[in-house]
Amino acid sequence: MTTVAGEMQQQQQSPSGGPQCIACAARLAPALTCAQGTVLRCPECGLGMLENIPEKAKIFTYYTKFYDEEHSERFHPVLEFAVTLFRLLRVRVVEAFAKGKGRLLDVGFGRPIDLALFAQRGWEVHGTQIVPHTVRVAQQRGLQAFLGELPDAKYPTESFDLITIWHVLEHLQEPGSYLADAHRILKPGGQLLIEVPNFGSPIAQTFGKAWLGLDLPHHLYHFTPQSLTKLLASHGFTVVKTKFFSLEQSPFSALQTLLNALTGQRNVVFEGMKTQGQKRPLLTTLGHVLLALGLAPVALLVSILFGLARQGDIMRFYCVRK
Ligand SMILES: [Zn+2]
């Protein structure tokens, strides 16, 4: 990271003293508290924010262990294969939205699967990421990857046709700074695709601390359709389409949330899927996996129905730069 380590988040203070909503400037109020912290919520637009946003250096330590050092993978091999299939779906989503194959930037690309797929298909693709070994793996595969935060990459003004930000905005100390830079580096009429968890969804609101998408302390902000629309508008973007279902994310999110609520234990299956996840006793994991198999059809149905009702707990915003 090229930003100053240890720099504290400068939270906006409202005249009455509490932190202000980054989308509509209303005063935030406590919504829920768990072991990892308190989430504040905006009474106007529903945006959630972690009360005490950690220092940049601390945040960086969360992600160095997200991906394994050698191959930049996050899950066990069979699951990584499934991730690759899901990334092919992302390519289809992007290409169905794009006006043509041009210059594409993927912000916070994680592992470089998407970058490689787009490069193979004739896009001029760039990516940013804060974890050194994922950038190294991307570069070893001949991909153009910047190590650091988006505003620090200083890409030329009006140089990209399309920018994707998949499940990254909620992890940022200053989401607005990324949207401002995305606006600067997109060509006029350029396209922006963002996917984040939906804090305003019935699943999130009903299950609260058990909701997979809460993911404290990784998720610093929790967007709702209203708050994300406001934030995008204030940075010069028009939302042209929204979707509330992701085959990659929605059914599993509903499933893990149900498991968390029923068992009182958090993310046992999800952690077991990761190469560097929190390990539980084998019998505990096995019990959760069996329960997951039984609940999977319910979770799939619930996520599809909420998606159709535009209330799903994953939301994708298709935007155009004004
Ligand atoms: Zn607000």
Residues whose N, C-alpha, C, O or C-beta is under 5 A from the ligand:
A	BS01	ZN	C21 A23 C24 A25 A26 C42 E44 C45 G46 L47
